[in-house]
């Protein structure tokens, strides 16, 4: 048994992980107490990493045209087909679409191959969907894509402003750091600005529930208010910035009065002025923003409106101060460092950086083997797939991402993929929505096998260390790219034997001609020459890392000099624009999309851990009670959202936290898990003209009830599923959602057509007759179970899910080799005699249900601490604490005054 230190593969916090490896398996994970991003904390997703592993469901062999082949055959086919199309249509018919799940070394060689040696600029990344607007804004203001802050600033701030960021769910470790800092410093204030009352509001001193899309008005108003109240830092502005007059003029014209801003943002004027006063009166202010700001057709302007306020108040380059864009993926920043965006070259250079193309070409020696680098930027993500649809792109190589799900207007994306002559997919999972469109499938390494570096949201480079052997014939992404490059004739430039060699080249390139007037901010030349031993031992470090800062750089712009030609930051004049997609009588509701607490992206990893499926097991839509009543839907009923290009079917959650006229849906569910709950089907391909980032937060939809004649819950054992087709026949129902569990799969089903004979229906579905059967014809309720050779094969309940018992007892039966007589007698009941249903899971870490929590509160545990002492909920990652507090608020009137001893608890 040994331990390895690595990093978490989920969000941009970049937490350090200590993994325990025993007998060739990863048996446990815990937070790395020495890693400065998390100091030992992990969220529930991170703490369940070891539960997501295993060779089941992994791609282990290359495939060409649907058939397993050898690597030699796959590589030859890849190179030959790419070359054939390239020679027929030119270099720019080639494209690649990458992912923030790749390591920096993977990204580097991909960018080098496509832009440097194949001569095509069309290489972009799914970071375009989450961080491109923040990148564009930083570059406009500071001259470089440079996050000025670090995580310590969140703890040292006097005011933390969360804008378009549900930190409690999407970056839980940072949320906990702020929460602890606030407990230590009662003078710290937190403001949450978001259309939804989210779980981050638990620590908020002030909440502003702004109208979607009004962020730029809000911050223009702040700039105008600061000027009117003489709160501008004129000394800082005069010494270190330019553009104040134009920016202030635009702000005063569009948000000149408090009343005007309050009306435009649909917030209370007094609360608005409180926020303005707090921001203007404190020097140590961090504004932390994420997708709620970025994912807009004017996302770049919104980011610059925020940055304007920090520059105008001199609230930057100081401990506890700065505009802080928090990234969504673990290596979104690392990908940008090496040129992973279509408008970038390597080492943070752009096509319009003087001499950049020549510098990179000379360093890579591309002029000896191929044409010089492309002359200008390539297609950004949405435009890239439009170009495929037009027939301009003939070859697409997709690595570690799922654009058939994640890109807007998914039906159009899929149609484009169908037309593309050659689609290559590098992937580790055997069941994703991209694979049906792939002509060539190349099996890649996953998180536990990958070896390289990632860069988190505070510019901190960390080592991700491989702990387990590659399954089957899988290879690392950098190896696959290099193998193809060799087949294409570029072997000399891709003759790497270890990722340390790629990292060394990347570090050396960052320092080339990086002095004096041409000095670039991104510089890790101090990490060149580490060698394999030094690379393996690399401790987390923040760039720049060079001769002047050999130990890294915690905070940027402390001296007030920026990466612009004159060293001054620029304030931009911002004219606010509302969402591009207008509401209408046909589509009257504003759609918002986002992540949920326990899932990650398209669930290819998190769905492998059954306990992560318990918090929100089904796709859902969250609507205000008034909108639900108008649409004729109720809480936990089934609804359908329709948009101009698609629909979304899901369970309705009625919530006062949702503004009237708006609806929220999660982004995670795919066709692998449900009938029709792809959020991207509801979003059109509208993008920010500067950043190319899609407007995913501002769709237009209509809500209606999904007609159903019946609802049912079906459990099928894994061993029984193995004998069924890939698409079980019950998936023809109007609504189905698959929920992976331990030893079985659970389906929630519903349909508008009546079933006259359930006995016959089950025979069609499972080719087996029930062993146990109980039916009430008057109510239409039914329970049945199939038992084969003493093992439970399937279990069915026809009726609303609210009538279900807890699932733990049934799940345990599916994992028994032989069922006892006592368990068989209780099988149709679905629970043991006298068993207490713990209810929907609230605490995923310890699998504590709502019913158990409510019972504890009513018996006298009227604090989060008391609940934790009795039930352990809220004692690990802390993500469930906001929900615990909500339950406490709801149930305190019913609580007993006295505490009940634990021994008396059921």
C-alpha positions in Angstrom: 0.0 0.0 0.0 1.2 3.5 -0.8 -0.1 7.0 -1.0 0.2 9.4 -4.0 -0.5 13.2 -4.1 -2.4 14.4 -7.1 -5.2 16.8 -8.0 -9.0 16.6 -8.2 -10.3 16.5 -11.8 -13.5 18.4 -11.3 -13.9 22.2 -10.8 -11.3 25.0 -11.2 -10.5 25.1 -7.5 -7.8 22.6 -8.2 -7.8 20.8 -4.9 -4.9 18.6 -3.8 -5.8 14.9 -3.3 -4.0 12.2 -1.3 -4.9 8.8 -2.8 -4.3 5.5 -1.1 -3.4 2.7 -3.6 -3.5 -0.9 -2.4 -3.3 -4.1 -4.5 -3.5 -2.1 -7.8 -6.7 -0.3 -6.9 -7.4 3.2 -5.5 -9.0 2.3 -2.1 -9.5 5.8 -0.6 -9.0 9.5 -1.2 -8.7 12.4 1.1 -7.8 16.1 0.8 -4.1 16.9 0.7 -3.5 18.9 3.8 -0.4 20.5 2.3 -2.0 21.7 -0.9 -2.6 25.5 -0.7 -5.8 25.3 -2.7 -7.8 23.3 -0.1 -5.6 22.4 2.9 -7.2 19.0 3.2 -10.8 19.9 2.3 -12.7 18.0 -0.4 -16.3 18.4 -1.6 -18.5 15.4 -1.9 -17.5 14.8 -5.6 -13.9 14.8 -4.7 -14.3 12.5 -1.7 -16.0 10.0 -3.9 -13.3 9.9 -6.6 -12.3 6.3 -5.8 -15.8 5.2 -6.3 -15.8 6.3 -9.9 -13.0 4.0 -11.1 -12.8 0.6 -12.6 -12.5 -0.9 -16.0 -16.2 -1.4 -16.5 -17.5 1.1 -19.0 -14.0 2.1 -20.1 -12.8 2.2 -23.7 -9.9 -0.2 -23.9 -9.3 -0.8 -27.6 -9.2 1.4 -30.7 -12.1 1.3 -33.2 -12.3 2.1 -36.8 -15.6 2.2 -38.5 -17.2 0.4 -35.6 -14.7 -2.5 -35.4 -12.0 -3.1 -32.8 -8.6 -2.8 -34.4 -4.9 -2.7 -33.4 -3.2 0.6 -32.6 -1.1 0.3 -35.8 -4.3 0.0 -37.8 -6.0 2.9 -36.0 -3.0 5.2 -36.3 -2.5 4.4 -40.0 -6.2 5.0 -40.7 -6.2 8.3 -38.8 -3.1 9.6 -40.6 -4.1 8.4 -44.0 -7.7 9.8 -43.9 -6.5 13.1 -42.4 -3.9 13.4 -45.2 -6.3 12.5 -47.9 -8.8 15.2 -46.9 -6.1 17.7 -46.2 -4.5 17.3 -49.6 -7.9 17.5 -51.3 -9.2 20.5 -49.3 -6.3 22.3 -47.8 -5.0 22.6 -44.2 -7.9 24.6 -42.9 -10.3 21.7 -43.5 -8.8 20.2 -40.3 -10.0 21.0 -36.8 -9.7 19.9 -33.2 -12.0 20.5 -30.2 -10.3 20.0 -26.8 -11.3 20.0 -23.2 -10.4 21.4 -19.8 -10.2 17.8 -18.7 -6.9 17.4 -20.6 -3.6 18.0 -18.9 -1.4 20.9 -20.0 1.0 18.6 -21.7 -1.8 17.0 -23.7 -3.0 20.5 -24.7 0.5 21.6 -25.7 1.2 18.8 -28.2 -2.3 19.1 -29.7 -1.8 22.8 -30.3 1.6 22.2 -31.6 0.4 19.6 -34.1 -2.6 21.4 -35.4 -1.5 25.0 -35.5 2.2 24.4 -35.9 2.6 21.5 -38.2 -0.8 20.9 -39.9 -1.1 24.7 -40.4 -4.8 25.0 -39.3 -6.0 27.6 -36.8 -9.2 25.7 -36.1 -8.4 24.3 -32.6 -10.7 25.4 -29.8 -11.7 24.1 -26.4 -14.8 23.6 -24.3 -13.4 26.3 -22.1 -14.9 28.6 -24.7 -18.3 27.7 -23.1 -17.4 28.9 -19.6 -14.4 31.2 -19.4 -13.9 32.9 -22.8 -15.7 36.2 -21.8 -13.6 36.5 -18.6 -10.5 35.9 -20.7 -11.4 38.6 -23.3 -12.2 41.1 -20.6 -8.9 40.6 -18.7 -7.1 41.0 -22.0 -8.9 44.2 -22.8 -8.3 45.7 -19.3 -4.9 44.3 -18.3 -3.3 43.4 -21.6 -3.2 39.7 -20.7 -5.4 36.8 -19.6 -4.3 37.1 -16.0 -6.3 36.5 -12.9 -4.8 39.0 -10.4 -6.1 37.3 -7.2 -5.5 34.2 -5.2 -7.6 32.2 -2.8 -6.1 33.9 0.3 -7.6 37.1 -1.0 -11.0 35.6 -0.4 -10.1 35.2 3.2 -8.4 38.5 3.7 -11.2 40.6 2.0 -13.4 42.9 4.0 -16.1 42.4 1.3 -16.6 39.4 -0.9 -19.1 39.9 -3.8 -20.4 36.7 -5.5 -21.9 37.5 -8.9 -23.4 34.8 -11.1 -21.7 32.1 -8.9 -23.4 29.6 -6.7 -20.1 28.9 -5.0 -21.7 26.6 -2.4 -22.5 24.1 -5.0 -20.0 24.7 -7.8 -16.8 25.5 -5.9 -17.7 24.2 -2.4 -14.1 24.2 -1.0 -13.7 27.9 -1.7 -17.2 28.5 -0.2 -16.1 26.8 3.0 -12.9 28.8 3.1 -14.9 32.0 2.9 -17.4 30.7 5.5 -14.6 30.0 8.0 -13.0 33.3 7.3 -16.3 35.1 8.0 -16.6 33.2 11.3 -13.1 34.4 12.3 -13.8 37.9 11.1 -17.3 39.1 12.0 -16.6 42.4 10.1 -16.3 40.6 6.8 -19.4 41.0 4.6 -20.6 38.8 1.8 -23.0 40.0 -1.0 -24.7 37.5 -3.3 -25.9 38.8 -6.7 -27.9 36.2 -8.6 -31.4 35.8 -10.1 -31.9 32.7 -7.9 -31.8 32.5 -4.2 -29.1 29.8 -4.1 -27.3 27.9 -1.3 -24.5 30.5 -1.3 -26.9 32.9 0.3 -26.5 31.0 3.6 -23.5 33.2 4.4 -24.7 36.4 2.6 -25.2 39.6 4.5 -27.0 41.0 1.5 -28.8 39.4 -1.4 -29.6 41.1 -4.7 -31.9 39.0 -6.9 -31.3 40.9 -10.1 -33.1 40.5 -13.4 -31.2 38.1 -15.6 -28.8 39.9 -17.9 -28.7 43.2 -15.9 -25.2 42.7 -14.5 -23.6 45.5 -16.6 -26.3 48.0 -15.6 -25.7 47.1 -12.0 -21.9 47.7 -12.2 -22.2 50.7 -14.5 -24.5 52.1 -11.8 -21.8 51.3 -9.1 -19.2 53.2 -11.1 -21.5 56.2 -11.6 -22.4 56.1 -7.9 -18.8 56.0 -6.8 -18.1 59.0 -8.9 -21.1 60.9 -7.5 -20.1 60.1 -3.9 -16.4 61.0 -4.5 -15.3 57.4 -3.9 -13.0 57.1 -6.9 -9.3 56.6 -6.2 -8.0 59.4 -8.4 -4.4 58.8 -7.4 -4.5 55.2 -8.6 -6.5 56.1 -11.7 -4.0 58.8 -12.7 -0.9 56.7 -12.1 -2.0 53.3 -13.4 -5.0 53.5 -15.7 -6.5 55.1 -18.8 -10.0 55.4 -20.1 -11.9 56.7 -17.1 -13.7 59.5 -18.8 -15.2 57.4 -21.5 -16.1 54.6 -19.1 -17.7 57.0 -16.6 -19.6 58.8 -19.4 -21.0 55.5 -20.6 -21.9 54.5 -17.1 -23.7 57.8 -16.3 -25.6 57.7 -19.6 -26.9 54.1 -19.0 -27.1 53.9 -15.2 -26.9 57.5 -13.9 -29.3 57.2 -11.0 -30.0 54.7 -8.3 -33.7 54.6 -9.1 -32.9 53.9 -12.8 -30.6 51.1 -11.9 -33.0 49.6 -9.3 -35.7 49.5 -11.9 -33.5 48.0 -14.7 -32.2 45.3 -12.3 -35.6 44.8 -10.6 -34.1 45.2 -7.1 -35.0 47.3 -4.1 -33.2 50.7 -4.3 -32.3 50.7 -0.6 -30.6 47.3 -0.8 -28.9 48.4 -4.0 -27.5 51.5 -2.3 -26.3 49.4 0.6 -24.3 47.3 -1.8 -22.9 50.4 -3.5 -21.9 51.9 -0.1 -20.2 48.7 1.1 -18.2 48.3 -2.1 -17.2 52.0 -2.3 -16.3 52.2 1.4 -14.0 49.2 1.6 -10.6 48.9 -0.1 -10.2 45.2 0.3 -13.0 43.9 -2.0 -13.0 40.7 -4.0 -15.6 40.3 -6.7 -15.8 36.7 -7.6 -17.8 35.9 -10.8 -18.4 32.9 -12.9 -20.8 31.5 -15.6 -23.8 33.7 -14.6 -21.8 36.6 -15.9 -19.8 35.0 -18.6 -22.4 33.0 -20.5 -24.1 35.9 -22.2 -24.1 37.6 -25.6 -22.5 40.5 -23.7 -20.5 38.6 -21.2 -17.2 40.3 -22.0 -18.8 43.7 -21.4 -20.2 42.5 -18.1 -16.8 41.3 -16.9 -15.3 44.7 -17.9 -18.0 46.5 -16.1 -16.9 44.7 -12.9 -13.2 45.3 -13.6 -13.9 49.0 -14.2 -15.2 49.4 -10.7 -12.1 47.7 -9.2 -9.8 49.9 -11.2 -11.7 53.0 -10.3 -11.5 52.3 -6.6 -7.9 51.1 -6.6 -9.2 47.7 -5.4 -6.6 45.5 -7.2 -3.1 44.3 -6.6 -3.7 44.3 -2.8 -4.3 41.5 -0.3 -8.0 40.8 -0.3 -8.8 42.8 -3.4 -9.5 42.3 -7.1 -11.8 41.1 -9.8 -11.6 37.3 -9.6 -12.9 35.1 -12.4 -13.4 31.5 -11.0 -13.0 28.9 -13.7 -15.3 25.9 -14.2 -12.8 23.1 -15.2 -9.7 21.8 -13.6 -7.4 22.9 -16.4 -9.2 25.6 -18.2 -6.3 27.9 -17.4 -3.6 25.4 -18.3 -5.2 25.0 -21.7 -5.2 28.8 -22.3 -1.5 28.9 -21.3 -0.5 26.7 -24.2 -2.9 28.2 -26.8 -5.9 26.0 -26.5 -8.3 28.7 -27.7 -8.7 29.3 -31.4 -7.6 32.9 -31.2 -4.4 32.1 -29.3 -0.9 30.8 -30.1 1.2 29.1 -27.5 2.6 30.6 -24.2 -0.2 33.2 -24.0 0.7 34.8 -27.3 -1.9 35.9 -29.7 -2.0 36.1 -33.5 -1.8 39.9 -33.2 1.1 39.9 -30.7 4.0 41.5 -32.7 6.4 38.8 -33.8 4.5 36.0 -32.1 3.9 33.8 -35.1 7.5 34.0 -36.2 8.7 33.4 -32.6 6.6 30.2 -32.2 7.4 29.0 -35.7 11.1 29.5 -35.1 11.0 27.7 -31.7 9.1 24.7 -33.1 11.1 24.8 -36.4 7.9 24.5 -38.3 9.3 26.4 -41.3 11.6 23.4 -41.9 8.8 20.9 -42.2 5.6 22.7 -42.9 4.1 26.1 -43.7 4.4 28.8 -41.1 1.7 29.1 -38.5 -1.7 30.2 -39.7 -2.0 33.9 -40.3 -5.0 34.5 -38.1 -7.4 33.0 -35.5 -9.6 30.0 -36.3 -13.2 29.2 -35.7 -14.4 29.5 -32.1 -16.5 26.6 -30.7 -20.0 27.5 -32.0 -18.6 28.8 -35.3 -16.5 25.7 -35.7 -19.6 23.5 -35.8 -21.3 25.9 -38.1 -18.3 25.5 -40.4 -18.6 21.7 -40.2 -22.3 22.1 -41.2 -21.3 24.2 -44.2 -18.8 21.6 -45.3 -15.7 23.7 -44.8 -14.4 21.5 -42.0 -13.8 17.9 -43.2 -11.9 16.5 -40.2 -12.7 17.0 -36.6 -10.7 15.4 -33.7 -12.6 15.7 -30.4 -10.6 15.0 -27.2 -12.1 14.4 -23.7 -15.3 16.3 -24.3 -18.9 15.8 -25.5 -20.0 18.6 -27.8 -23.0 16.5 -28.9 -24.4 17.4 -25.5 -22.7 20.6 -24.3 -22.9 22.9 -27.2 -26.0 25.0 -27.8 -28.6 23.9 -30.4 -27.5 20.3 -29.9 -29.7 19.0 -32.7 -27.8 21.2 -35.2 -24.5 20.1 -33.8 -25.4 16.5 -34.2 -26.5 17.1 -37.8 -23.2 18.7 -38.5 -21.3 15.7 -37.0 -23.3 13.4 -39.2 -22.1 15.3 -42.3 -18.5 15.5 -41.3 -16.4 13.1 -43.5 -14.0 12.2 -40.6 -14.7 12.4 -36.9 -12.0 11.2 -34.5 -12.8 10.9 -30.8 -10.2 10.3 -28.1 -12.2 9.2 -25.0 -11.9 7.1 -21.9 -15.6 6.3 -21.4 -17.3 3.6 -23.6 -20.8 5.2 -23.4 -20.9 8.9 -24.4 -23.1 10.8 -26.8 -20.2 11.5 -29.1 -19.2 8.0 -29.9 -22.1 7.2 -32.4 -20.7 10.0 -34.6 -17.1 8.8 -34.5 -15.4 7.1 -37.5 -12.3 6.5 -35.4 -12.3 6.0 -31.6 -9.0 6.1 -29.7 -9.0 4.9 -26.1 -7.5 7.4 -23.7 -6.3 7.5 -20.1 -8.6 8.7 -17.3 -8.0 10.7 -14.2 -6.4 8.0 -12.1 -3.9 7.2 -14.9 -3.0 10.6 -16.2 0.4 12.1 -15.5 1.1 15.8 -16.0 0.2 19.3 -14.8 -2.9 21.4 -14.4 -3.4 25.1 -13.5 -6.2 26.2 -11.3 -8.2 29.4 -11.0 -5.5 31.2 -9.0 -2.7 30.5 -11.6 -1.4 27.6 -9.5 0.3 24.8 -11.4 0.0 21.4 -9.7 1.1 18.0 -10.6 -1.6 15.4 -11.5 0.1 12.1 -10.8 -0.9 8.8 -12.4 -1.6 6.2 -9.8 -3.0 3.2 -11.7 -2.0 1.4 -14.8 -3.7 2.1 -18.1 -6.6 -0.3 -18.7 -6.4 -2.5 -21.7 -4.8 -0.8 -24.7 -5.6 2.8 -23.6 -2.9 5.4 -24.1 -2.3 8.9 -22.7 -3.7 11.7 -24.9 -0.2 13.2 -25.4 1.0 9.8 -26.6 -1.9 9.4 -29.0 -1.3 12.9 -30.5 2.4 12.2 -30.9 1.8 8.8 -32.4 -0.5 10.3 -35.0 2.1 13.1 -35.6 4.7 10.5 -36.4 2.4 8.8 -38.8 1.9 12.2 -40.5 5.6 12.6 -40.9 6.4 15.0 -38.0 8.1 12.5 -35.8 11.2 14.5 -35.0 9.1 17.3 -33.4 7.0 14.9 -31.3 9.6 12.5 -30.1 8.7 12.8 -26.4 9.0 9.9 -24.0 7.6 11.4 -20.9 5.3 14.4 -20.1 8.2 16.1 -18.2 9.9 16.7 -21.6 6.7 18.4 -22.9 6.4 20.5 -19.8 10.1 21.5 -20.2 9.5 22.6 -23.8 6.4 24.6 -22.7 8.4 26.3 -19.9 11.3 27.2 -22.2 8.9 28.6 -24.9 7.3 30.9 -22.3 10.7 32.5 -21.7 11.8 33.1 -25.2 12.2 36.8 -26.0 10.3 37.5 -22.8 12.2 40.6 -21.6 12.2 44.3 -21.9 9.6 46.0 -24.1 8.3 42.6 -25.4 7.9 41.1 -21.9 4.8 38.9 -21.6 3.2 38.3 -18.2 2.9 34.5 -18.6 6.4 33.2 -17.9 7.3 29.8 -16.3 10.9 29.7 -17.6 12.0 29.3 -14.0 10.6 25.7 -14.2 12.6 24.8 -17.3 15.3 22.2 -16.8 13.6 20.4 -13.9 14.3 17.0 -15.4 12.1 14.1 -14.7 13.0 13.9 -11.0 12.3 17.6 -10.4 9.1 17.4 -12.4 7.8 14.4 -10.4 8.6 16.3 -7.2 7.1 19.6 -8.4 5.2 21.4 -5.6 2.2 23.6 -6.4 3.4 27.0 -7.6 1.7 30.1 -9.1 3.0 31.8 -12.3 4.9 33.8 -13.2 7.9 31.7 -12.2 11.1 33.1 -13.6 14.4 34.6 -12.6 12.7 37.5 -10.8 10.1 35.3 -9.0 11.7 31.8 -8.6 9.2 30.9 -5.9 6.2 32.0 -8.0 3.9 35.0 -7.8 1.0 35.0 -5.4 -0.7 38.2 -6.6 -0.4 40.3 -9.8 -0.2 44.0 -10.5 1.0 44.9 -6.9 3.2 47.6 -8.4 0.4 48.9 -10.5 2.0 48.0 -13.8 0.0 46.0 -16.3 0.7 44.0 -19.4 -0.3 46.7 -21.8 2.2 48.6 -24.1 2.2 51.6 -21.8 1.8 49.6 -18.5 -1.6 51.1 -17.7 -4.8 49.2 -17.2 -7.8 50.3 -19.3 -11.3 51.1 -18.2 -13.8 50.3 -21.0 -16.9 52.2 -21.9 -19.8 49.7 -21.4 -23.2 50.0 -23.0 -25.4 47.4 -21.4 -27.3 45.0 -23.6 -30.0 42.6 -22.6 -30.2 39.0 -23.6 -30.2 38.5 -27.3 -33.0 35.9 -27.2 -36.2 37.8 -26.6 -39.2 36.4 -24.7 -42.5 36.1 -26.5 -46.1 34.9 -26.1 -45.0 31.5 -27.4 -41.9 31.3 -25.1 -42.6 33.5 -22.1 -40.2 32.1 -19.5 -36.5 33.1 -19.2 -34.4 29.9 -19.0 -31.3 29.7 -16.8 -28.9 26.7 -16.9 -26.2 25.5 -14.5 -24.5 22.8 -12.5 -25.8 21.0 -9.4 -24.0 20.0 -6.2 -23.2 16.4 -6.7 -22.8 16.0 -10.5 -20.1 17.0 -13.0 -20.7 18.0 -16.6 -22.2 15.0 -18.5 -21.9 12.6 -15.6 -19.6 10.1 -17.3 -17.6 10.1 -14.1 -19.9 11.1 -11.3 -22.7 8.7 -12.3 -20.3 5.8 -11.5 -20.7 6.6 -7.8 -24.2 5.7 -6.7 -24.2 8.0 -3.7 -23.6 11.0 -5.9 -26.9 10.2 -7.7 -29.0 10.5 -4.6 -29.2 14.2 -4.0 -30.9 15.0 -7.4 -31.5 11.6 -9.0 -33.7 12.9 -11.9 -33.4 15.8 -14.3 -35.5 18.6 -13.0 -36.8 22.1 -13.7 -37.1 24.7 -10.9 -40.0 27.1 -11.3 -41.8 29.7 -9.2 -45.2 28.6 -7.6 -47.1 31.2 -9.7 -45.5 29.9 -13.0 -46.2 26.3 -12.0 -49.9 27.1 -11.3 -50.3 28.9 -14.5 -48.8 26.0 -16.4 -50.9 23.4 -14.6 -47.9 21.6 -13.0 -47.3 20.8 -9.3 -44.3 20.0 -7.3 -42.8 16.6 -8.3 -45.1 16.2 -11.3 -43.6 15.9 -14.8 -43.3 18.9 -17.0 -42.0 19.7 -20.5 -40.1 22.9 -21.5 -40.2 23.8 -25.2 -38.0 26.2 -27.1 -37.7 27.1 -30.7 -35.2 24.2 -31.4 -36.0 21.5 -28.8 -37.7 20.3 -25.6 -36.7 19.2 -22.1 -38.7 16.7 -20.0 -38.1 16.5 -16.3 -39.5 16.5 -12.8 -40.9 19.8 -11.6 -39.5 21.4 -8.5 -41.6 24.3 -7.3 -39.4 26.8 -5.4 -39.9 30.3 -4.1 -36.2 30.8 -4.6 -36.9 31.1 -8.3 -38.0 34.5 -9.7 -41.4 34.7 -11.4 -41.1 34.3 -15.1 -37.9 32.3 -14.9 -36.9 28.6 -14.8 -33.7 26.8 -14.0 -32.5 23.5 -15.4 -29.3 21.5 -14.8 -26.8 20.9 -17.6 -25.8 17.3 -16.7 -28.3 14.8 -18.1 -27.6 13.3 -21.5 -29.3 10.8 -23.8 -27.3 8.1 -21.9 -29.3 8.8 -18.8 -32.7 10.2 -19.8 -35.3 10.5 -22.6 -35.1 14.2 -23.4 -33.4 16.4 -20.8 -30.5 17.9 -22.7 -30.4 21.6 -21.6 -28.5 22.4 -24.7 -31.5 21.6 -26.8 -33.2 24.7 -25.4 -30.3 27.1 -26.1 -29.7 28.7 -29.4 -26.2 29.3 -30.8 -26.1 33.0 -29.9 -22.6 34.1 -28.8 -20.7 37.1 -27.5 -19.2 38.7 -30.6 -15.9 39.4 -28.7 -15.4 36.1 -26.8 -17.5 33.6 -28.8 -19.0 32.4 -25.6 -22.6 31.1 -25.9 -25.5 32.8 -24.2 -26.5 29.7 -22.1 -28.1 31.6 -19.3 -30.8 33.4 -21.3 -33.0 31.0 -23.2 -36.7 31.5 -23.9 -39.0 28.6 -23.1 -42.6 27.6 -22.5 -43.8 25.3 -19.7 -46.5 22.7 -19.8 -47.5 19.5 -18.0 -46.3 16.2 -19.5 -49.4 14.1 -20.1 -49.1 10.7 -18.3 -51.4 7.8 -18.0 -49.1 6.1 -15.6 -45.8 6.5 -13.7 -43.6 3.6 -12.6 -40.3 2.8 -10.9 -38.3 -0.2 -12.3 -35.2 -1.7 -10.8 -33.2 -4.1 -12.9 -30.2 -6.0 -11.6 -26.9 -5.5 -13.4 -26.6 -9.2 -14.2 -30.1 -9.2 -15.7 -29.3 -6.1 -17.8 -26.3 -7.8 -19.3 -28.7 -10.1 -21.4 -30.8 -7.2 -22.7 -30.3 -5.0 -25.8 -28.3 -1.8 -25.4 -31.6 0.2 -25.5 -34.2 -1.6 -23.3 -37.6 -1.4 -24.7 -39.1 0.5 -21.8 -36.9 3.4 -23.0 -39.6 4.0 -25.6 -41.7 5.5 -22.9 -42.5 9.2 -23.0 -40.4 9.8 -20.0 -37.5 7.7 -18.7 -34.5 8.4 -16.5 -31.8 5.9 -15.6 -30.2 6.1 -12.2 -27.2 3.9 -11.5 -27.2 2.2 -8.2 -25.0 -0.4 -6.5 -25.7 -3.8 -8.2 -28.7 -2.5 -10.2 -30.1 0.3 -12.3 -33.2 2.2 -11.4 -35.5 3.7 -14.0 -38.2 6.3 -13.4 -40.8 5.8 -16.2 -44.0 7.5 -17.4 -46.1 7.4 -20.5 -49.3 8.9 -21.9 -50.6 5.6 -23.2 -52.4 3.3 -20.9 -51.1 -0.2 -20.2 -54.0 -2.7 -20.1 -52.0 -5.7 -19.0 -48.9 -5.2 -16.9 -48.2 -8.9 -16.7 -47.9 -9.0 -20.4 -45.9 -5.7 -20.4 -43.3 -7.0 -18.1 -42.9 -10.1 -20.2 -42.2 -7.8 -23.2 -39.8 -5.7 -21.3 -37.8 -8.4 -19.6 -38.7 -11.6 -21.3 -39.6 -13.0 -17.9 -42.7 -13.5 -15.8 -43.0 -12.0 -12.3 -42.3 -14.3 -9.4 -44.3 -12.1 -7.1 -47.3 -9.9 -8.0 -49.7 -7.6 -6.3 -52.2 -5.4 -8.1 -55.0 -3.0 -7.1 -57.1 -2.6 -10.3 -59.2 0.1 -8.7 -56.3 2.5 -8.1 -54.1 1.3 -10.9 -51.3 0.5 -8.3 -49.1 -2.5 -8.9 -46.0 -4.1 -7.4 -44.1 -7.0 -8.9 -40.7 -8.6 -8.7 -38.7 -11.1 -10.7 -36.5 -13.7 -8.9 -34.3 -16.1 -10.8 -32.3 -18.9 -9.0 -32.9 -17.2 -5.7 -31.5 -13.8 -6.9 -33.6 -10.7 -7.3 -33.6 -9.8 -11.0 -36.0 -6.9 -11.1 -38.6 -5.0 -9.1 -41.5 -2.8 -10.3 -43.9 -0.3 -8.7 -46.6 1.3 -10.8 -47.7 4.5 -9.1 -46.2 8.0 -8.3 -42.7 8.0 -6.9 -43.9 9.7 -3.8 -45.3 6.3 -2.7 -41.9 4.6 -2.9 -40.1 3.5 0.2 -36.5 4.3 0.7 -34.2 2.5 -1.7 -31.5 1.2 0.6 -33.3 -2.0 1.5 -34.1 -2.9 -2.1 -30.6 -2.0 -3.2 -29.2 -4.4 -0.7 -31.4 -7.2 -2.0 -29.9 -6.8 -5.5 -26.5 -7.4 -4.0 -27.3 -10.7 -2.4 -26.4 -14.0 -4.0 -29.4 -15.7 -2.4 -32.4 -14.1 -0.9 -33.7 -15.2 2.5 -37.3 -16.3 3.0 -37.8 -13.3 5.3 -36.6 -10.9 2.7 -38.6 -12.6 0.0 -41.8 -12.0 2.1 -41.1 -8.3 2.4 -40.1 -7.9 -1.3 -43.2 -6.3 -2.6 -43.3 -3.9 0.3 -39.8 -2.9 -0.7 -38.7 -2.4 2.8 -38.1 -4.4 6.0 -40.8 -4.7 8.6 -40.7 -1.7 10.8 -38.0 0.0 8.7 -37.9 3.8 8.7 -37.6 5.6 5.4 -34.8 8.1 5.7 -36.2 10.2 2.8 -34.5 12.0 0.0 -30.7 12.2 0.6 -29.5 15.6 1.8 -26.0 14.7 3.0 -24.3 12.7 0.2 -21.1 12.2 2.2 -22.9 10.2 4.9 -26.1 9.3 3.1 -28.4 11.1 5.6 -31.9 11.6 4.4 -34.4 14.4 4.9 -36.8 12.3 7.0 -34.1 11.4 9.5 -33.0 15.0 9.7 -36.6 16.3 10.2 -37.1 13.7 12.9 -34.0 14.8 14.7 -35.0 18.5 14.5 -38.4 17.7 15.9 -36.8 15.8 18.7 -34.7 18.8 19.7 -31.6 19.0 17.5 -32.2 22.6 16.5 -28.7 23.5 15.2 -26.4 22.3 12.4 -23.9 21.3 15.1 -26.5 19.2 16.9 -27.6 17.5 13.7 -24.0 16.7 12.9 -23.3 15.3 16.3 -26.2 12.9 16.0 -26.4 12.1 12.3 -22.9 13.1 11.0 -24.6 15.3 8.3 -22.7 18.4 7.4 -19.5 17.2 9.1 -17.4 16.3 6.0 -17.5 18.6 3.0 -20.2 20.9 4.3 -22.0 21.2 1.0 -25.3 20.2 2.6 -25.2 22.8 5.4 -27.4 25.3 3.5 -30.1 22.6 3.1 -29.7 21.7 6.7 -30.3 25.3 7.7 -33.4 25.5 5.5 -34.8 22.4 7.1 -34.0 23.8 10.5 -35.9 27.0 9.6 -38.9 25.1 8.4 -39.1 22.6 11.3 -38.1 24.6 14.3 -41.7 25.5 15.2 -42.3 21.7 15.5 -39.2 21.0 17.5 -39.3 19.9 21.2 -37.6 22.2 23.7 -35.6 19.3 25.2 -32.9 17.3 23.6 -33.6 13.6 23.1 -30.8 11.2 23.9 -29.3 9.4 20.9 -30.2 6.1 22.3 -33.9 7.0 22.0 -33.6 8.0 18.3 -35.1 5.6 15.8 
